[in-house]
Amino acid sequence: MIEIEIIKIQVEEIDYSILSTNILNRVNKYNNKTRRETSAFVYYYLKKYKNIEVNFINNHPIIKNGYISISHSNEYVVIAYSTNRIGVDIEMERVISKRIINKMHSTTSNEFFRIWTKLEAYIKYSEIEGVDIRNINIDDINLYCFHKEVILDNNIYYLTVVCDNEVGENDIHIKTL
């Protein structure tokens, strides 16, 4: 079973005092203010509402008794929890140039986002550091993928989960908070 939470980012809610020094140091490494706030919100949410402490091994988040994968796009963050290794990615649909669509060997923007989120989720699953996404062949990813389009605030988001065992609608529980 994979638990997925989609949460609207609320930076004004963050209480930095409950975040550990390690998390604060990690968050403050980002030069971009929005990235810092998004990251802080994720760890704040996990600590306050889930009582989950996140640690890192080789720069990848880990939790007690399982695996966690985190992604964000626009005003939303997605957090996936499982007892097995997983990767998750979410992207808000937006206009993509034909040149970029063609570079990803896709013919439509829908196909582009499915491929893109699969690649990003795979990188998180495999814990590859510093990989150039252009060097990954989508056909070489021999893992199970779950794709879903989610409507949030009248926008289409593409959600992909990559894992090593077959998953379907009944194996994934999605909550939008």
FIKOLZA-1660 file (N, C-alpha, C; in steps of 0.1 Angstrom, whole numbers, plus 5000, padded with zeros to 4 digits):
% residues 177
   i   px   py   pz ch aa at
   1 5008 4988 5000  A  M  N
   1 5000 5000 5000  A  M CA
   1 5009 5012 5000  A  M  C
   2 5005 5022 4992  A  I  N
   2 5012 5035 4991  A  I CA
   2 5002 5046 4995  A  I  C
   3 5006 5054 5005  A  E  N
   3 4998 5065 5009  A  E CA
   3 5004 5077 5003  A  E  C
   4 4995 5085 4997  A  I  N
   4 4999 5098 4991  A  I CA
   4 4991 5109 4996  A  I  C
   5 4998 5120 5000  A  E  N
   5 4991 5132 5004  A  E CA
   5 4995 5143 4995  A  E  C
   6 4985 5150 4990  A  I  N
   6 4987 5162 4982  A  I CA
   6 4982 5174 4991  A  I  C
   7 4991 5183 4994  A  I  N
   7 4989 5194 5003  A  I CA
   7 4992 5207 4997  A  I  C
   8 4982 5216 4999  A  K  N
   8 4985 5230 4994  A  K CA
   8 4995 5237 5003  A  K  C
   9 5005 5242 4998  A  I  N
   9 5016 5248 5005  A  I CA
   9 5011 5261 5012  A  I  C
  10 5013 5262 5025  A  Q  N
  10 5009 5273 5033  A  Q CA
  10 5021 5278 5041  A  Q  C
  11 5029 5286 5035  A  V  N
  11 5042 5291 5041  A  V CA
  11 5039 5299 5054  A  V  C
  12 5028 5306 5054  A  E  N
  12 5025 5314 5066  A  E CA
  12 5022 5306 5078  A  E  C
  13 5020 5293 5077  A  E  N
  13 5017 5284 5088  A  E CA
  13 5030 5279 5095  A  E  C
  14 5041 5280 5088  A  I  N
  14 5053 5273 5093  A  I CA
  14 5058 5279 5106  A  I  C
  15 5060 5270 5115  A  D  N
  15 5066 5273 5128  A  D CA
  15 5080 5267 5128  A  D  C
  16 5090 5275 5125  A  Y  N
  16 5104 5271 5123  A  Y CA
  16 5110 5265 5136  A  Y  C
  17 5104 5269 5148  A  S  N
  17 5109 5265 5160  A  S CA
  17 5108 5250 5163  A  S  C
  18 5099 5243 5155  A  I  N
  18 5098 5228 5157  A  I CA
  18 5107 5220 5148  A  I  C
  19 5114 5227 5139  A  L  N
  19 5123 5220 5130  A  L CA
  19 5137 5219 5136  A  L  C
  20 5142 5207 5133  A  S  N
  20 5156 5204 5139  A  S CA
  20 5166 5213 5132  A  S  C
  21 5178 5214 5138  A  T  N
  21 5189 5221 5133  A  T CA
  21 5193 5215 5119  A  T  C
  22 5193 5202 5118  A  N  N
  22 5197 5196 5105  A  N CA
  22 5187 5200 5094  A  N  C
  23 5174 5200 5097  A  I  N
  23 5164 5204 5087  A  I CA
  23 5166 5219 5083  A  I  C
  24 5168 5227 5094  A  L  N
  24 5170 5241 5091  A  L CA
  24 5182 5244 5082  A  L  C
  25 5193 5237 5085  A  N  N
  25 5205 5239 5077  A  N CA
  25 5203 5234 5063  A  N  C
  26 5195 5223 5061  A  R  N
  26 5192 5218 5048  A  R CA
  26 5184 5228 5040  A  R  C
  27 5173 5233 5047  A  V  N
  27 5164 5242 5040  A  V CA
  27 5171 5255 5036  A  V  C
  28 5180 5260 5045  A  N  N
  28 5187 5273 5042  A  N CA
  28 5198 5272 5032  A  N  C
  29 5201 5260 5027  A  K  N
  29 5211 5258 5016  A  K CA
  29 5205 5263 5003  A  K  C
  30 5192 5263 5002  A  Y  N
  30 5186 5268 4989  A  Y CA
  30 5187 5283 4987  A  Y  C
  31 5191 5287 4976  A  N  N
  31 5192 5302 4973  A  N CA
  31 5178 5308 4971  A  N  C
  32 5170 5300 4964  A  N  N
  32 5157 5305 4960  A  N CA
  32 5147 5305 4973  A  N  C
  33 5141 5317 4976  A  K  N
  33 5132 5318 4987  A  K CA
  33 5120 5309 4986  A  K  C
  34 5114 5308 4975  A  T  N
  34 5103 5299 4973  A  T CA
  34 5106 5284 4976  A  T  C
  35 5118 5280 4971  A  R  N
  35 5123 5267 4974  A  R CA
  35 5125 5264 4988  A  R  C
  36 5131 5274 4995  A  R  N
  36 5134 5273 5010  A  R CA
  36 5120 5272 5017  A  R  C
  37 5111 5280 5014  A  E  N
  37 5098 5280 5021  A  E CA
  37 5090 5267 5018  A  E  C
  38 5091 5262 5006  A  T  N
  38 5084 5250 5002  A  T CA
  38 5090 5238 5010  A  T  C
  39 5103 5237 5010  A  S  N
  39 5110 5227 5017  A  S CA
  39 5107 5228 5032  A  S  C
  40 5108 5239 5038  A  A  N
  40 5105 5241 5052  A  A CA
  40 5090 5237 5055  A  A  C
  41 5081 5240 5046  A  F  N
  41 5067 5236 5048  A  F CA
  41 5065 5221 5049  A  F  C
  42 5072 5214 5040  A  V  N
  42 5071 5199 5039  A  V CA
  42 5076 5194 5053  A  V  C
  43 5087 5198 5058  A  Y  N
  43 5093 5192 5070  A  Y CA
  43 5084 5196 5082  A  Y  C
  44 5079 5209 5082  A  Y  N
  44 5070 5213 5092  A  Y CA
  44 5057 5205 5093  A  Y  C
  45 5052 5203 5081  A  Y  N
  45 5039 5195 5080  A  Y CA
  45 5042 5181 5085  A  Y  C
  46 5053 5174 5081  A  L  N
  46 5056 5161 5086  A  L CA
  46 5057 5160 5101  A  L  C
  47 5064 5170 5106  A  K  N
  47 5067 5170 5121  A  K CA
  47 5054 5173 5128  A  K  C
  48 5047 5184 5125  A  K  N
  48 5035 5188 5132  A  K CA
  48 5023 5179 5131  A  K  C
  49 5020 5175 5119  A  Y  N
  49 5007 5167 5116  A  Y CA
  49 5009 5152 5115  A  Y  C
  50 5021 5148 5113  A  K  N
  50 5023 5133 5111  A  K CA
  50 5033 5128 5122  A  K  C
  51 5039 5137 5129  A  N  N
  51 5049 5133 5139  A  N CA
  51 5060 5125 5133  A  N  C
  52 5064 5129 5121  A  I  N
  52 5075 5122 5114  A  I CA
  52 5087 5130 5113  A  I  C
  53 5098 5124 5118  A  E  N
  53 5112 5130 5117  A  E CA
  53 5118 5125 5104  A  E  C
  54 5123 5134 5096  A  V  N
  54 5130 5130 5084  A  V CA
  54 5145 5130 5086  A  V  C
  55 5152 5120 5082  A  N  N
  55 5166 5120 5082  A  N CA
  55 5171 5118 5067  A  N  C
  56 5184 5118 5065  A  F  N
  56 5189 5117 5052  A  F CA
  56 5200 5108 5051  A  F  C
  57 5200 5099 5041  A  I  N
  57 5212 5091 5038  A  I CA
  57 5215 5094 5023  A  I  C
  58 5228 5098 5021  A  N  N
  58 5232 5101 5008  A  N CA
  58 5223 5111 5001  A  N  C
  59 5218 5121 5009  A  N  N
  59 5210 5132 5005  A  N CA
  59 5196 5128 5001  A  N  C
  60 5191 5116 5005  A  H  N
  60 5178 5112 5002  A  H CA
  60 5170 5110 5015  A  H  C
  61 5157 5115 5015  A  P  N
  61 5150 5114 5028  A  P CA
  61 5146 5100 5032  A  P  C
  62 5147 5097 5045  A  I  N
  62 5143 5084 5050  A  I CA
  62 5135 5087 5062  A  I  C
  63 5126 5077 5065  A  I  N
  63 5118 5078 5078  A  I CA
  63 5118 5065 5085  A  I  C
  64 5115 5065 5097  A  K  N
  64 5114 5052 5105  A  K CA
  64 5103 5043 5099  A  K  C
  65 5106 5031 5097  A  N  N
  65 5096 5021 5093  A  N CA
  65 5091 5023 5079  A  N  C
  66 5099 5028 5070  A  G  N
  66 5095 5029 5056  A  G CA
  66 5102 5039 5048  A  G  C
  67 5096 5042 5036  A  Y  N
  67 5102 5051 5027  A  Y CA
  67 5093 5063 5024  A  Y  C
  68 5099 5074 5020  A  I  N
  68 5092 5086 5017  A  I CA
  68 5098 5092 5005  A  I  C
  69 5089 5098 4997  A  S  N
  69 5093 5105 4985  A  S CA
  69 5085 5118 4984  A  S  C
  70 5091 5129 4980  A  I  N
  70 5085 5142 4981  A  I CA
  70 5087 5149 4968  A  I  C
  71 5077 5156 4963  A  S  N
  71 5078 5164 4951  A  S CA
  71 5069 5176 4953  A  S  C
  72 5071 5186 4945  A  H  N
  72 5062 5198 4945  A  H CA
  72 5061 5204 4932  A  H  C
  73 5050 5211 4930  A  S  N
  73 5048 5219 4917  A  S CA
  73 5038 5230 4920  A  S  C
  74 5042 5242 4916  A  N  N
  74 5034 5253 4918  A  N CA
  74 5030 5255 4933  A  N  C
  75 5017 5254 4937  A  E  N
  75 5013 5256 4951  A  E CA
  75 5011 5243 4959  A  E  C
  76 5015 5232 4953  A  Y  N
  76 5012 5219 4959  A  Y CA
  76 5025 5211 4961  A  Y  C
  77 5024 5203 4972  A  V  N
  77 5035 5193 4975  A  V CA
  77 5028 5180 4976  A  V  C
  78 5035 5170 4971  A  V  N
  78 5030 5156 4973  A  V CA
  78 5040 5148 4981  A  V  C
  79 5035 5140 4990  A  I  N
  79 5043 5132 4999  A  I CA
  79 5038 5118 4998  A  I  C
  80 5047 5109 4994  A  A  N
  80 5043 5094 4992  A  A CA
  80 5050 5086 5003  A  A  C
  81 5043 5078 5010  A  Y  N
  81 5048 5069 5020  A  Y CA
  81 5046 5054 5016  A  Y  C
  82 5056 5046 5019  A  S  N
  82 5054 5032 5016  A  S CA
  82 5064 5024 5025  A  S  C
  83 5061 5011 5026  A  T  N
  83 5071 5002 5033  A  T CA
  83 5081 4997 5023  A  T  C
  84 5079 5000 5010  A  N  N
  84 5089 4997 4999  A  N CA
  84 5094 5009 4993  A  N  C
  85 5105 5008 4987  A  R  N
  85 5112 5020 4980  A  R CA
  85 5102 5026 4970  A  R  C
  86 5101 5039 4969  A  I  N
  86 5092 5045 4959  A  I CA
  86 5099 5058 4955  A  I  C
  87 5093 5063 4944  A  G  N
  87 5097 5077 4939  A  G CA
  87 5084 5083 4934  A  G  C
  88 5082 5096 4936  A  V  N
  88 5070 5103 4932  A  V CA
  88 5074 5116 4926  A  V  C
  89 5066 5120 4916  A  D  N
  89 5067 5133 4910  A  D CA
  89 5053 5139 4907  A  D  C
  90 5052 5152 4908  A  I  N
  90 5040 5159 4904  A  I CA
  90 5044 5171 4896  A  I  C
  91 5037 5174 4885  A  E  N
  91 5039 5186 4877  A  E CA
  91 5026 5192 4873  A  E  C
  92 5025 5205 4874  A  M  N
  92 5013 5212 4869  A  M CA
  92 5014 5213 4854  A  M  C
  93 5003 5210 4847  A  E  N
  93 5003 5212 4833  A  E CA
  93 5005 5227 4829  A  E  C
  94 5013 5229 4819  A  R  N
  94 5016 5242 4815  A  R CA
  94 5019 5241 4800  A  R  C
  95 5020 5252 4793  A  V  N
  95 5024 5252 4779  A  V CA
  95 5039 5249 4778  A  V  C
  96 5041 5239 4769  A  I  N
  96 5055 5234 4767  A  I CA
  96 5057 5236 4752  A  I  C
  97 5069 5241 4748  A  S  N
  97 5071 5243 4734  A  S CA
  97 5072 5230 4727  A  S  C
  98 5069 5230 4714  A  K  N
  98 5070 5218 4705  A  K CA
  98 5085 5213 4705  A  K  C
  99 5094 5221 4706  A  R  N
  99 5108 5217 4706  A  R CA
  99 5111 5209 4718  A  R  C
 100 5107 5213 4730  A  I  N
 100 5109 5205 4742  A  I CA
 100 5101 5192 4742  A  I  C
 101 5089 5193 4737  A  I  N
 101 5081 5180 4736  A  I CA
 101 5088 5170 4727  A  I  C
 102 5093 5175 4716  A  N  N
 102 5100 5166 4706  A  N CA
 102 5113 5161 4713  A  N  C
 103 5120 5169 4720  A  K  N
 103 5132 5164 4727  A  K CA
 103 5130 5152 4736  A  K  C
 104 5118 5152 4742  A  M  N
 104 5114 5141 4751  A  M CA
 104 5108 5130 4744  A  M  C
 105 5109 5130 4731  A  H  N
 105 5103 5119 4722  A  H CA
 105 5089 5117 4725  A  H  C
 106 5081 5128 4726  A  S  N
 106 5067 5127 4728  A  S CA
 106 5060 5135 4717  A  S  C
 107 5047 5133 4716  A  T  N
 107 5040 5140 4705  A  T CA
 107 5030 5150 4711  A  T  C
 108 5026 5148 4723  A  T  N
 108 5016 5157 4729  A  T CA
 108 5021 5162 4743  A  T  C
 109 5016 5173 4748  A  S  N
 109 5020 5178 4761  A  S CA
 109 5016 5167 4772  A  S  C
 110 5005 5161 4770  A  N  N
 110 5001 5150 4780  A  N CA
 110 5011 5139 4780  A  N  C
 111 5016 5135 4769  A  E  N
 111 5026 5124 4768  A  E CA
 111 5039 5130 4774  A  E  C
 112 5042 5142 4771  A  F  N
 112 5054 5148 4777  A  F CA
 112 5054 5148 4792  A  F  C
 113 5043 5152 4798  A  F  N
 113 5042 5152 4813  A  F CA
 113 5043 5138 4819  A  F  C
 114 5037 5129 4812  A  R  N
 114 5038 5115 4817  A  R CA
 114 5052 5110 4817  A  R  C
 115 5059 5113 4806  A  I  N
 115 5073 5109 4805  A  I CA
 115 5082 5116 4815  A  I  C
 116 5080 5129 4816  A  W  N
 116 5088 5138 4825  A  W CA
 116 5086 5133 4840  A  W  C
 117 5073 5131 4844  A  T  N
 117 5071 5127 4858  A  T CA
 117 5076 5113 4861  A  T  C
 118 5076 5105 4851  A  K  N
 118 5081 5091 4852  A  K CA
 118 5096 5092 4854  A  K  C
 119 5103 5100 4847  A  L  N
 119 5118 5102 4848  A  L CA
 119 5121 5108 4862  A  L  C
 120 5114 5118 4866  A  E  N
 120 5117 5124 4879  A  E CA
 120 5114 5115 4890  A  E  C
 121 5103 5107 4889  A  A  N
 121 5100 5098 4900  A  A CA
 121 5111 5086 4900  A  A  C
 122 5115 5082 4889  A  Y  N
 122 5126 5072 4888  A  Y CA
 122 5139 5077 4894  A  Y  C
 123 5142 5089 4892  A  I  N
 123 5155 5094 4898  A  I CA
 123 5153 5094 4913  A  I  C
 124 5142 5098 4919  A  K  N
 124 5140 5097 4933  A  K CA
 124 5139 5083 4938  A  K  C
 125 5133 5074 4931  A  Y  N
 125 5133 5060 4935  A  Y CA
 125 5147 5054 4935  A  Y  C
 126 5155 5057 4925  A  S  N
 126 5168 5050 4924  A  S CA
 126 5179 5057 4932  A  S  C
 127 5176 5069 4937  A  E  N
 127 5185 5077 4946  A  E CA
 127 5198 5080 4938  A  E  C
 128 5196 5084 4925  A  I  N
 128 5208 5088 4917  A  I CA
 128 5211 5102 4920  A  I  C
 129 5223 5105 4923  A  E  N
 129 5228 5119 4925  A  E CA
 129 5233 5125 4913  A  E  C
 130 5229 5138 4910  A  G  N
 130 5235 5146 4900  A  G CA
 130 5233 5140 4886  A  G  C
 131 5223 5133 4883  A  V  N
 131 5221 5127 4870  A  V CA
 131 5214 5137 4861  A  V  C
 132 5218 5137 4848  A  D  N
 132 5212 5145 4838  A  D CA
 132 5200 5137 4833  A  D  C
 133 5188 5142 4834  A  I  N
 133 5176 5135 4830  A  I CA
 133 5176 5131 4816  A  I  C
 134 5183 5139 4808  A  R  N
 134 5184 5136 4793  A  R CA
 134 5192 5124 4790  A  R  C
 135 5200 5119 4800  A  N  N
 135 5208 5107 4798  A  N CA
 135 5200 5094 4802  A  N  C
 136 5188 5095 4806  A  I  N
 136 5180 5083 4810  A  I CA
 136 5171 5079 4799  A  I  C
 137 5171 5067 4795  A  N  N
 137 5162 5062 4785  A  N CA
 137 5150 5057 4791  A  N  C
 138 5138 5063 4788  A  I  N
 138 5126 5059 4794  A  I CA
 138 5123 5044 4793  A  I  C
 139 5127 5038 4782  A  D  N
 139 5124 5024 4779  A  D CA
 139 5132 5015 4788  A  D  C
 140 5143 5020 4795  A  D  N
 140 5151 5012 4803  A  D CA
 140 5146 5012 4818  A  D  C
 141 5135 5019 4821  A  I  N
 141 5130 5019 4834  A  I CA
 141 5120 5007 4835  A  I  C
 142 5125 4997 4841  A  N  N
 142 5118 4984 4843  A  N CA
 142 5111 4983 4857  A  N  C
 143 5104 4993 4860  A  L  N
 143 5097 4994 4873  A  L CA
 143 5082 4996 4870  A  L  C
 144 5074 4994 4880  A  Y  N
 144 5060 4997 4879  A  Y CA
 144 5057 5012 4880  A  Y  C
 145 5048 5017 4872  A  C  N
 145 5045 5031 4873  A  C CA
 145 5030 5033 4874  A  C  C
 146 5026 5042 4882  A  F  N
 146 5012 5046 4884  A  F CA
 146 5011 5060 4880  A  F  C
 147 5003 5063 4870  A  H  N
 147 5000 5077 4865  A  H CA
 147 4986 5081 4869  A  H  C
 148 4984 5093 4873  A  K  N
 148 4971 5099 4875  A  K CA
 148 4971 5114 4872  A  K  C
 149 4961 5118 4866  A  E  N
 149 4959 5132 4864  A  E CA
 149 4950 5137 4875  A  E  C
 150 4954 5148 4882  A  V  N
 150 4946 5153 4894  A  V CA
 150 4943 5167 4891  A  V  C
 151 4931 5171 4894  A  I  N
 151 4926 5185 4892  A  I CA
 151 4927 5192 4906  A  I  C
 152 4935 5203 4906  A  L  N
 152 4937 5211 4919  A  L CA
 152 4936 5225 4915  A  L  C
 153 4927 5232 4921  A  D  N
 153 4925 5247 4918  A  D CA
 153 4923 5249 4903  A  D  C
 154 4915 5240 4897  A  N  N
 154 4912 5241 4882  A  N CA
 154 4924 5240 4873  A  N  C
 155 4935 5234 4878  A  N  N
 155 4947 5231 4870  A  N CA
 155 4948 5216 4870  A  N  C
 156 4954 5211 4859  A  I  N
 156 4957 5197 4858  A  I CA
 156 4971 5194 4863  A  I  C
 157 4972 5185 4872  A  Y  N
 157 4986 5180 4876  A  Y CA
 157 4988 5166 4872  A  Y  C
 158 5000 5163 4868  A  Y  N
 158 5003 5149 4865  A  Y CA
 158 5011 5143 4876  A  Y  C
 159 5006 5132 4882  A  L  N
 159 5012 5125 4893  A  L CA
 159 5017 5112 4889  A  L  C
 160 5029 5109 4892  A  T  N
 160 5035 5095 4889  A  T CA
 160 5042 5090 4901  A  T  C
 161 5039 5077 4903  A  V  N
 161 5046 5069 4914  A  V CA
 161 5054 5058 4907  A  V  C
 162 5066 5056 4911  A  V  N
 162 5075 5045 4905  A  V CA
 162 5078 5036 4917  A  V  C
 163 5076 5023 4916  A  C  N
 163 5080 5014 4926  A  C CA
 163 5083 5000 4920  A  C  C
 164 5088 4991 4929  A  D  N
 164 5093 4978 4923  A  D CA
 164 5082 4967 4924  A  D  C
 165 5070 4970 4928  A  N  N
 165 5059 4960 4928  A  N CA
 165 5047 4966 4921  A  N  C
 166 5040 4958 4915  A  E  N
 166 5028 4963 4907  A  E CA
 166 5018 4970 4916  A  E  C
 167 5014 4981 4911  A  V  N
 167 5004 4989 4918  A  V CA
 167 4992 4993 4909  A  V  C
 168 4981 4994 4915  A  G  N
 168 4969 4999 4908  A  G CA
 168 4961 5008 4917  A  G  C
 169 4950 5012 4912  A  E  N
 169 4941 5021 4919  A  E CA
 169 4939 5017 4934  A  E  C
 170 4937 5004 4936  A  N  N
 170 4934 4999 4949  A  N CA
 170 4946 4998 4958  A  N  C
 171 4958 4999 4953  A  D  N
 171 4970 4999 4961  A  D CA
 171 4975 5012 4965  A  D  C
 172 4969 5023 4960  A  I  N
 172 4973 5036 4963  A  I CA
 172 4962 5044 4969  A  I  C
 173 4964 5050 4980  A  H  N
 173 4954 5058 4987  A  H CA
 173 4959 5073 4986  A  H  C
 174 4951 5081 4979  A  I  N
 174 4955 5095 4977  A  I CA
 174 4945 5104 4985  A  I  C
 175 4951 5113 4993  A  K  N
 175 4943 5123 5001  A  K CA
 175 4948 5136 4996  A  K  C
 176 4938 5145 4993  A  T  N
 176 4941 5159 4991  A  T CA
 176 4938 5167 5003  A  T  C
 177 4947 5174 5008  A  L  N
 177 4945 5182 5021  A  L CA
 177 4946 5197 5018  A  L  C
% end
